[in-house]
């Protein structure tokens, strides 16, 4: 096999993902995608006729987000010969899109790939609300399929996060402390310009800047302020999850009858609802050398795991262990870790289970402070860890994240 080089990483700022509140909410998802793809093209003097494929992740591939890979490339003025395919692994979509692109190059099948992801939660949530109001909602993961729910009860993700905290004995104080640290680290990273290399402004069709900074962070956050927030999933836990009246709490208790779910997660300890897009340019060593491209890193291993779909969010630990084994590496060989902050308990459990040094994980904050644009986040985190490895002159980074349905992809990159 050959290497898969990472040539460049680009992302938009993340905008608040609510119609009427976020700066990006009026944009078309293809516009956001094209912003990233165009930046990769222009920054690298890319001949887009030679792009073998565009592999693009999106958590909710419907409506305006139904065909972002091909349509985003066309909107970015790529040559029509650059084909595209969409990938959906829920929260892991952008990371998996990158892994698939790297695998194509490593296998020798292709030489030049644009990979990444987009999610406009302002659009997804508005679209979903309209479907629900019309009686056309999907019923959520596992919903609408009693046979599947009988086999694998699948609850609300926030309720699952609270259940994990109860099972692990992780209290609200620890989760709030973790969440505060995320805000502090993000604020420091922004103040020091740590995201500047990869971040490109979003402009409208007239060239006016729509958003050029992270819109979601709350640097004024305090422990006292977090302690005053009401749990977000208390009422949801006791809502009916299906037509027979079974609640989300009861779905979890079917599998874990002894767990007493205490609501502990809130808006300040859960990932932010945002809009955003991110992409990476991947190339084979031969293509990079021929076209004078300077590689920044290489992908050395990828892995995927499935875990209990009822708890849903416990995959990052097993995924990290699997990808380390595949690469023949130890935890001590990883300089920086990025684990998506879907909920505070996800990363807190990861740190405790794998005994990770807190000074090496999510060093620039995470989705609690910066937001989680579902299909884009994996690509964002790869760029984030690459930028920071370069800033600190370190070697290897590992990125992993939980995904709905009880899954987790992982990837290890190494600076060239």
N, C-alpha and C positions, 0 to 999 in steps of 0.2 A: 504493500500500500504506500501511497504517497502522503505527504502532509496536506492539511487544509489550513491555509494561512488566513488570518484576519487582517485585512488591509486597512479598514476604516470602520468607525462606528459613529452613528449620527442619531440624534433624537430631538424631538420637539420638547419645549417646556410642557409641563402638565397643567391643563386648565381645569377649573372646578367643573365637575361633570353634571351640571344641572342647567336645564333650559332657563334662560333669563338671568342666570347668575355667572356662568362661566364664559370667559372670553372666546373659547373655541366652540361653544355650543351651537353657534349659527353656521359653522363650517360643515361642508360635506365630508364624510369619512375618506372619500377618494382624494379630496384636496389635501387632507392631513397626510395621507399616505404619499401622495405625489411630492409633498414638501420634503420628506425624508429621502425619497428616491432621487429627486432632482439634486439634492445636496450631495449625495454619494457620487452622482454622475459628474457634477461640476468640480468637486473637491479632488477628484481622482482622474480627471480628463478621460472619462470612461467612454469607450466605444460601445454603445449599448447594443449594437448589432451582434456583438460577440458575447453578450450575456446569455449563458446557456439556459438559465431559468431564474424566475423570481419566485421565491417560496415565502408565503406571507401568512402569519398567524392572526386569527381573530377568534375571540371567545364566543361571540354571538354572530354567526355568519348568515344573517338574514337582512332583508330589506336593502337599505343603502350600503350595508356592510357585506353584501352577498358575494362580491367578486373583486376584492381589493387588490389581489396580486396582479392580475392582468390589467384591470381598469386603472389602477394607480400608476402602473408603468406607462400606459398610454397617455394618461393625464400629465405625467412627468416628461413627456416627449421622448420616451425611449423608442428605439427602432421597433417596428412591428414584428421583427424576428425574435424579440425577447419575449418568450412565453411566460406564463405564470400559473401558479397553483396555490390554492388556499389550504391552510392547516388549522384544525381546531382540536386542541387538547385543553379546552377551557382556560384556566389561568396559566397553564404551561405552554400555550400556543406559540408565543414568540421564541421561547427557548427551544422548543421542539422544531420549529421551522429552521432555526439556525443549525441544530444538530443534523437534520435531514440534509441540509445543504452541504455541511461539512462531510457527511458520509458519501454523498455523490462525488465530491472531489477526491476524497481519500480512496474511493474505489477505482478511480481513474475514468469514470464515466463522463465527468464534466470538468471544466476548467475555471469557470467564472460564474459565481452565484451571488445574487442579491437576496438576502433573507432578513426577516424581521416580523413586525406585527403592528397592528393598530387596534385601538378600541375607543369608541366615543360613547362613554356610559351615559352621557346626556341624551344621546339618541336611543340607545338600547333601553334605558329605563322608561323613557317617554313612549317608545314603541310598545314595550311590554305592557305598560299601563293601559294603553289604548286597546290592545288585544284582550286584556283581562276584563276591561269594561264592556267589551263586546261579547264576552263569554267565550273567547277563543284562546284563553291562556293555555300553556302547555302543562300546567300542574307541577312544574319543576322537575328536578331529577328524580326519576322513579315514579313520579306522579302520573296518574292516568293509566298505570299498568299494575293492577293489584297483584298479579302473579310475581312480578319482579319485586315489589315491596314486601311480599311475603318471604321471599328468599333473602333479599338484602334491603332491609329498611333504610331509606335515605331521608334524612331530615333537613332542616334549614342549616346552612353553614355556621351561622352565628350561634345557634343552639348547640351544634356539634362542638364548636370551640369552647363553649361553657362546660360541656360534658367532659372534654379532655382536661380542662383545668381541674374539675372535680376529681376525676380519676387519678390525676397526677399529683394532687394535693398542692397545686399552685394557686395561691390566693391573689386577691385583687391588688393588694399592696405591691406584690412583685411585678404584676402585669403593668400597673401604673408607673412604677419606677422604670421598667423597660421602655414604656411608651414615651416618657419624658426624655429619656436618653436619646431616643430616635429623633425627637424634635431638636434637641441640642446639637446633635451631630449634623443634622441636615442644615441647621442655621449656620454652623461653622463652615460647612462645605460651601454653601452659597456665598457667604461673606468672603471666603478665600478664593472663590472662582474655580473650585474644583470640577465643576460641571461644564465649564466654558468651552473646552475643546470639542465636546461632542454635541453641544446644544445649538440648534439653529432656530432662528425666529420663524414664526408662522406669519405669512403676509396674505392679504386679500388679493383679488384679481387686479386691483389698481396699484399694487405694490406697497400699500400701507401696512405697517406692522400691526398685527392683531394681538400677538402675545410673544414676549421675548424673555419671560422670567417664569419661575415656578410660582403658580398661583395658589397652591393649596396649603403650604406650611404655616404653622402657627407658632412662631418663635417665642411668643409671649406666654406660652403654656407653662403652668406650674403644677406641682403635685397637689396643691390645695384645689386648683381648678379641676384637675382630673378627678379628684376624690368627690367633687360635687356633682359630677355627671351621672345621670341616671342610666342604669343598664339598658342596652338597646334591644335585648332579645328576651326580656322577661315576658312581655305580652305574647310575642311570637311563639314562645315555647308551648303555650297553652292554646294556640289557635288550631283549628281543624286543618289537617294536612291533606285529607282526602274526603271523598263523599260519605264514607261511613263514620266520620266524626273523629277518627284517630288524630290525636294532636302530635305536633313535632316532638314534644317531650316523650310521649308514649312510643313513638317510633324508635327512639334511642333506647328506651327502657325495655323494649322487646329483646334487644340484643344484650343490654347491660342492665338487668333488672335491679341491681343493688346500688346503682349510682344515683345519688341525689344531686340533680342539676341545679346549681346555684348561679343565677345570672351575674357575671362579673365583667364581661366585655361591654364597652360603650363606644361612643363616637371617637373618643380619644385613644382607644386601644385597639381599634379596628382599622383596616386599610381604607384610605380615602377614595371617594368616588370621583374619578377624574377622566378627562379625555387626553389622549396622547398617542404618539407613534414613534417607532424606533426601527433602525435598520443597520445591517452590517454588510460589508463587501468582503466576500470570500474568494480566494483564488488558489490555484495549484502553484507549486513552486516554479514550474516551467513557465506558466503564463505570467506570473509576477516578474520573473527575471527577464522575459522577452519584452515586457512592456514597461520596465523600469519602476515597477511598484515596490515600495519598501514595506515588507510585512511587519506588523506590530506584534503579532502573537500567532500561535498555532493551536488548533484544537487537538488535545491528546487523548481524550476519552469522553464518551457520552454513555448514559444509561437511563433506563426507565424502570419504575416499579409500580405495582398495584398493591394497595393495602385495603384494610377494612373500609368499605364504602359507607358504613353507618357513621363512623367517626370522621372519615373523609379526609382529614387534614394532617394525618400522621406520617405521610410518605417521605418528607425530606431527609430524615435520619437514615432510613434504609436506602434511599437513593444515593446519598452521599457515600455510604459504606460500599455500595455496589460499584459506583464509578471509581472509587479509590482502588478497589480490588482489580477492576478491569485495567486500570492504568499501572498497576503494580506499585502504588504509592501508599504512604502512611499519612495519617492526619498531620504529623509534624512536617510533611513535605508541602503542605498548603500554607501559603503566606497570608492570603486574605479569603474570607468566605462571604458570600452573599446568599442569604436565605430570605425569600420574600415574606414581608410582614403582613400576611393576609389577616392574621389576628396575632396579638402579642403572645398568646400561648404557643403558637406554632414555633416561633424562634426560641422562646424561653425553654420549651421542652427539648428542642434540638441542642441547645447549648448544654443543658444538663445531661442529656443522654450521651452525647459524644464528648462531653467534657472539653468544650471549645473555649479558648481564651476569649473573653468578651472584648478585648482590645483588637481582635482580628476579624470580627464579624460585623457586617453592616456598619462599617466605620464612618460612612457618610450619611447615616440615617437610612430609612427605608420607607415602605409604603404607608406606614402609620403617619409619617410626617409629610411625605411627598405625593402619596396617592398611588393607586394601582389600576392603570388602564389595562384591563385584563389581558387581551391578546398581545399587548406591546411590552408588558413588564419584563418577560424573560430576556428579550433583546436589550432592553434598557439596562438590566443588571449586568449583562455581559460587557456592555460598554462602560458601565460604572466601575466594575472591578478592573478592567483593562486600563482605564485612565489612572486609577489609583495605584495599580502596580507600577506603572511608569513613573508616577509622581514620587513614589517611595523607593524606586529602583529595586523592586522585588520581582519574584519570578513567576509564581503560580497562583491561580485563583480558582475557586470552586463555586459554582452557582447552582442552586436548587430551589424548588418551590413546590408547594402542594397544589393539587388540581382537583377540581370537583370530581365526584365519582370514586374518590379514593385512589389517586395516582400522584406520581411525582417524577418529573424528568430531572436530570442533572448533567452538568458539563464541567470539564476541567480544561482551562486554557493555560498556556505557558508562553511567556514573552520570548520572542525570537531575538 
